[in-house]
Every structure is written in structure tokens, then in C-alpha cells.
Amino acid sequence: DNYDYVIIDCTPSLGMLTINSLTAADEVIIPVQAQYLSAKGLEQLLTTVSKVKRQLNPNLKIGGILLTMVDSRTNYSKAVASQIRFNYSKHLTIYKTEIPYCVKASETTAVGKSVYTYDKRGKATDAYRNLTKEVLDGGKQRNKDRSEIIR
């Protein structure tokens, strides 16, 4: 009752900690790097989420897919991001916000600080702020954009 949200950040594996986290969660945001192997791993994770929903947590919802480490300077990264949007946007929410590749964001783990503390005005920090607003907004803007595309 003391919290509106609790965020559980899991390692990129499908082990017991991830299964337990999905069992305890109401909603999952799936971060996917704009890289080929990460995009391929997305299918495995979606299968796991489906099994957890069916067997352990029928209330689990997929909040959306978050594209991370997007390097907008490369055609490769843009192509992978575009392919993910094309393949999944009909059935799942793909957040409009993309987290850019940023060395400072990667350094936060080594220094043990949050990106908000370590790089207050950085590109990744701004993107995470935008994502927070987008998630809290409940996807109203995404649904509006989607209905405009359909027209």
C-alpha cells in the first residue's frame, strides 16, 4: 500500500529469478536492444511470458516493448528497430520512446549510480524520462497515433 509502482529489473535470462518476477508482476515491459540476436531472443521471452501467464499468473500483461541501445547513426540499428516495429506493433505496444546507445548510460553500472544521478542531462537520461511519462500516461498517445495510422 506504500507504493504505486515497484519495478523489478531482471537479468537478460530466462532463469528462475525472471520466472518468479513475472509471476509476481502485473505488467512486463520488454527491453530489446536494436540488435539482431536480441530481436531473435524476443520470441523466446514472449513464449516464456505466455507460459507464465497460462500456468502461474493469469493477470500478467505485456505493457510493451522498449527499444534500447538504439544507435540512430547506423542503418543496421535503424533497420532492426524498424523490423521489430513492423513485426510486433499489430499485436503489442511498441513504446514510441527509444533509449539511445550512450556510453554514459553504460558506465552507470560500473560506478553504481542511477543514470539520473550520473548523467543528469544526457540523451539516455532524457529518453528514460520520456519513457516514464509515456508509461504513466497509459499509452494514450500511442493509441491515438495508431488510430491515425489506420485511417
N, C-alpha and C positions, 0 to 999 in steps of 0.2 A: 504493500500500500504506500510505501515511501517513495516509489519511483514510477514515472510514467513509462520509461523505456529502460531496458537492460540490453546491452549489446555484448554478444559473445563472439569474439574474433577467433576463428578456428584456423589451424594449420591447413595447408592445401593437401589434405589426405582424406581418405575415406575410412579412417580408423574409428575406434570406439569413442574417442572424445568427440568426434564430429557427429557420430550417430546419437550419442547422448545429448549433444547440443541441439540437434534437430528435433529430438524427442521432447525437449524442454521448451522449444521455441514456438511462438505463434506465427512467425513470419521469417523467411530467409531472403537475404539479399545475396546474390551470387556474383562475386567479383571475378572477372575474366580478363586476363592480360590480352592485349591485342597481339597475340602470337598464335601460330598455327597449333602447336601442341596444347596450349591452354584451351583453345576453341574445341579441340577434339575431346579433351577431358571434361568439357561441359556436359556432353551426353552422359558420361558415367555418373556425374554428380546429379543430373536430373533423374536418372534411373534410381539412384540411392534415395533422393528426396521422395520419389514416388513410392518406393518400398516402405520408407519410414511413415509416410502418410497412411498407407494402406494397413500396416501392421502395428504401428506404435503410437502415432499421433495424427488422428484423422482431421484435426483442426489446423495442421500446418499448411501455410500458404507461401507461395513464392511471391515476394514483394517485387522482385525484378532482377534483371541482370545489369551489373555495373561494369562498364568497360574501364579497365585500369591500364596504367603504363602505356598509354597511347602516345606514340611519337608522331605527331602530325607533320613532321618534316619528311617522313618516309612514305613512299607509296605502299610498301608492304603493310605497315601498321594501319594505314587508312583502308586498305583492301580487306584486311582481316576484320576490322571494326564494321565495315560495310557488309561483309558476308554474314557476320553474327546478327546484325540488324535485319538483314534480308531473311535469314533462315528462321529467326525466332520471334520477330515482332508481331506476327499474326496470332501467336498463342500466349506470349509472355510480354510483360512490360520490359522494355529496354530503357533504362534511365537516359534522359536527354544529356545529363551531365556526364562527361568523360573525365577520368582522372589522368592528367598528362604524365608522361615519363619525366621524372625530375630527380636529379642526383640528391638534392637536399632532402627530399622525401625518403629516399633510400637510407640516408645517413641517420635518420631519426632512431632507427632500431639500435644502431651502434652506440649512440650517445644516451639512449634510454629516455628520450623526451618525446612528447607528442609533436606532431607536425605544426600544431598551432603555437606551441612554445618555441620550437626550434627555428621555424621559418615563417614568421607571422604574416609576411606579405608575399609569399611565394605563390607560384601558379598552382601547385598541388593543393596548398592550403586554401586558396580561393575556390578551387574545384570542390574540395570537401565541404566547404561552407555552402556552396550551391547545392550539393547533393543533400545536405541536411535539410535545407529549405524545400527541396523537391520531395523528399520523403515525407516530411512533416505536412506538406501541402496535400498529401494523399493522392498525388498523381492527377490532380485536376487539370493541370496544364497539358500533361501527356495525353489525356483523354480528349481534350479539346483539339490538340494537334492531330491526333489520329482521326477524329471525325472530319477535320478539314481535308485530310489526305483522301479519305473515302469519297468525299464529294467530288 
